[in-house]
Amino acid sequence: MEVARQLLGIAMASHWLLLILFAAAAIDAVFPVVPSEGMVITAGMAAAAGHQNLLLVIAVAMAGSVIGESVCYFLGRGSGPALHRWMKRQERRQRLYEKVSAALHSRGGLILMTVRYIPGARMVATLTAGATRYSFKKFIVFTFAGVTVAYTYVALLGYLGGDAFAHDQLKGLAFSLSLAAVIGLVVETSRRIVVKRRAAKVTAA
């Protein structure tokens, strides 16, 4: 545990932290295997410890995510038919593609702003936006708004954990990650309840 604390302290004080954060946010938007949320929380903790500037942390994470999501959009735009075939290989992916495709053109702003809170859906949504020729100007506006809210809240969670557990950064990280997981679970559960209630109303009608 002491080694983990030392490594975390080194990471938080590193001059490379913001560059790594930028890369993680960009890559996570295209290949959702990089834990960018954990990186933002760590950088938020570093800001609480005085190693980083909180506004700069948020801005760097936002820039990386917007660039990554824009790359994903243009990948979808350049591979429409191929993307559709790839989506059809998995039933869950195909259903998500169809839902997102229909929703983008009826309430695109809401979808692009909230999709990052749904596990695995952000990449599908950005690819689908490109494949269906959704307006790139609107895409950028709503994506920017979405990442502003998302990364501000995640960075603040890190800052809160770092400030509350200034004496033990590992506990601060565990606290912030746990809080993020609980909030994410509440949001996802609420979303599913709303979806089920809407489906029940449609069925009853």
C-alpha positions in Angstrom: 0.0 0.0 0.0 2.9 2.3 0.8 4.3 1.8 -2.7 0.9 2.6 -4.2 0.8 5.8 -2.2 4.3 6.8 -3.4 3.4 6.0 -7.0 0.2 8.0 -6.8 2.1 10.9 -5.3 4.7 10.8 -8.1 2.0 10.7 -10.7 0.1 13.7 -9.2 3.3 15.8 -9.1 4.5 14.8 -12.6 4.9 17.4 -15.3 3.6 14.9 -17.8 0.2 14.4 -16.1 -1.7 16.9 -18.2 -0.2 15.4 -21.5 -1.2 11.9 -20.3 -4.6 13.1 -19.4 -5.1 14.7 -22.8 -4.1 11.4 -24.6 -6.3 9.3 -22.3 -9.3 11.5 -22.9 -8.8 11.4 -26.7 -8.1 7.7 -26.9 -11.0 6.8 -24.6 -13.4 8.5 -27.0 -12.3 6.2 -29.9 -11.3 3.1 -28.0 -13.2 2.9 -24.7 -10.5 0.9 -22.9 -8.5 3.7 -21.4 -9.7 4.8 -17.9 -9.9 8.6 -18.7 -12.3 9.2 -15.8 -9.8 7.8 -13.3 -7.1 10.1 -14.9 -9.3 13.2 -14.5 -10.0 12.3 -10.9 -6.3 11.9 -10.3 -5.6 15.2 -11.9 -8.4 16.8 -9.8 -6.7 15.5 -6.7 -3.4 16.9 -8.0 -5.1 20.3 -8.2 -6.3 20.0 -4.6 -2.7 19.2 -3.6 -1.5 22.3 -5.4 0.4 20.4 -8.2 -2.0 21.3 -11.0 -4.5 24.1 -11.9 -8.1 22.7 -11.7 -9.4 24.8 -14.6 -6.5 23.7 -16.8 -7.2 20.0 -15.9 -10.8 20.4 -17.0 -9.8 22.2 -20.2 -7.2 19.6 -21.2 -9.6 16.7 -20.6 -12.3 18.5 -22.6 -9.9 19.2 -25.5 -8.8 15.6 -25.6 -12.3 14.3 -25.5 -13.6 16.7 -28.2 -10.8 15.8 -30.5 -11.3 12.0 -29.9 -15.0 12.2 -30.4 -14.5 14.3 -33.6 -12.2 11.6 -34.9 -14.8 9.0 -34.2 -17.4 11.1 -36.0 -15.3 11.2 -39.2 -14.5 7.5 -38.9 -18.3 6.9 -39.0 -18.8 9.4 -41.8 -16.2 7.6 -44.0 -17.4 4.1 -43.3 -21.2 4.2 -43.3 -22.0 0.8 -44.9 -19.1 -1.0 -43.3 -20.1 0.4 -39.9 -23.6 -0.8 -40.4 -22.3 -4.3 -41.2 -20.1 -4.2 -38.1 -23.0 -3.1 -35.9 -25.2 -6.0 -37.2 -22.6 -8.6 -36.1 -23.9 -8.2 -32.5 -27.5 -7.9 -31.6 -27.0 -5.5 -28.7 -24.8 -3.3 -30.9 -27.4 -3.3 -33.7 -30.2 -2.3 -31.3 -28.1 0.5 -29.9 -27.2 1.7 -33.4 -30.9 1.8 -34.5 -32.0 3.6 -31.3 -29.2 6.1 -31.5 -29.7 6.7 -35.2 -33.4 7.4 -34.7 -32.8 9.5 -31.5 -30.1 11.7 -33.1 -32.4 13.2 -35.6 -35.2 13.8 -33.1 -33.3 14.9 -30.1 -29.7 14.9 -31.1 -28.5 17.5 -28.7 -29.7 15.6 -25.6 -28.2 12.3 -26.9 -24.8 13.8 -27.6 -24.7 15.5 -24.3 -25.8 12.6 -22.1 -24.5 9.5 -24.0 -21.1 9.6 -22.2 -23.0 8.5 -19.0 -24.2 5.3 -20.6 -21.5 2.5 -20.6 -20.2 1.8 -24.1 -22.7 4.1 -25.8 -20.5 7.1 -26.5 -18.4 5.5 -29.3 -21.6 4.0 -30.9 -23.3 7.4 -30.8 -20.4 9.4 -32.3 -19.8 6.8 -35.0 -23.5 6.8 -35.8 -23.6 10.6 -35.9 -21.0 10.5 -38.6 -22.5 7.5 -40.5 -25.9 9.2 -40.7 -24.5 12.6 -41.7 -25.6 14.4 -38.6 -24.6 18.1 -38.8 -21.0 18.4 -37.7 -21.6 22.0 -36.5 -24.3 20.7 -34.2 -22.2 17.7 -33.2 -19.4 20.0 -32.0 -21.7 22.3 -30.1 -23.5 19.5 -28.2 -20.3 17.5 -27.7 -18.5 20.5 -26.3 -21.4 21.2 -23.9 -21.5 17.5 -22.9 -17.8 17.2 -22.1 -17.9 20.6 -20.2 -20.4 19.2 -17.8 -18.9 15.7 -17.6 -15.3 16.6 -17.0 -16.1 19.5 -14.6 -18.1 17.2 -12.4 -15.4 14.4 -12.5 -12.5 16.8 -11.9 -14.5 18.3 -8.9 -15.0 14.8 -7.5 -11.2 14.3 -7.6 -10.6 17.7 -6.1 -13.1 16.9 -3.3 -11.5 13.6 -2.6 -8.0 15.1 -2.6 -9.1 17.9 -0.3 -10.9 15.7 2.1 -8.1 13.1 2.4 -5.1 15.4 2.0 -3.2 13.2 4.5 -3.8 10.0 2.5 -4.0 10.4 -1.3 -4.8 6.7 -1.8 -7.9 7.0 0.3 -8.8 10.2 -1.5 -8.6 8.3 -4.9 -10.7 5.4 -3.5 -13.3 7.9 -2.2 -13.5 9.9 -5.4 -13.7 6.7 -7.6 -16.4 5.2 -5.3 -18.4 8.4 -5.4 -18.2 8.5 -9.2 -19.3 4.9 -9.4 -22.3 5.5 -7.1 -23.4 8.6 -9.0 -23.0 6.7 -12.3 -25.1 3.8 -10.9 -27.8 6.2 -9.8 -27.9 7.9 -13.1 -28.0 4.7 -15.1 -30.7 3.1 -12.8 -32.8 6.3 -13.1 -32.4 6.2 -16.9 -33.6 2.6 -17.1 -36.6 3.3 -14.9 -37.6 6.2 -17.2 -37.2 4.1 -20.3 -39.2 1.2 -18.9 -42.0 3.6 -17.8 -42.1 5.2 -21.3 -42.3 1.7 -22.9 -45.1 0.7 -20.5 -47.1 3.9 -21.4 -46.6 3.2 -25.1 -47.7 -0.4 -24.7 -50.7 0.6 -22.6 -51.7 3.2 -25.2 
